Amino acid sequence: VEWRPSDTGQSYACPGEPQFDFERRMKGLYSFLHSREEQTIALVCHWGVVDWLIGKDFDNCEMRVLDFETDFRPKGFAMSDEDAAELFSEGERSASSAKVD
């Protein structure tokens, strides 16, 4: 599944991933990364994932060393109160059952 902006007039042959699904996937990724015991993890991803996790721009193929506790600030996207309640009422999934695409 792919994330693409859809709120600024773009048109695509395929509609892409629904926003709510992206939010759910990012919450699962954040929980999974937070649960890891490793001191160093390499995360290779697209801009939308980086933007959600830390809210900063990266250049294409840029590499940075970040500290999870100080640099990761998941911002997500604006959600309605109903969508947020549904997303966060699901409870925390365990790291072993989190599916990250």
Secondary structure, DSSP 8 states (H G I E B T S, - for coil): ------SSS---SS----HHHHHHHHHHHHHHHHH---S-------HHHHHHHH-----TT------HHHH---------HHHHHHHHHT----TTT----
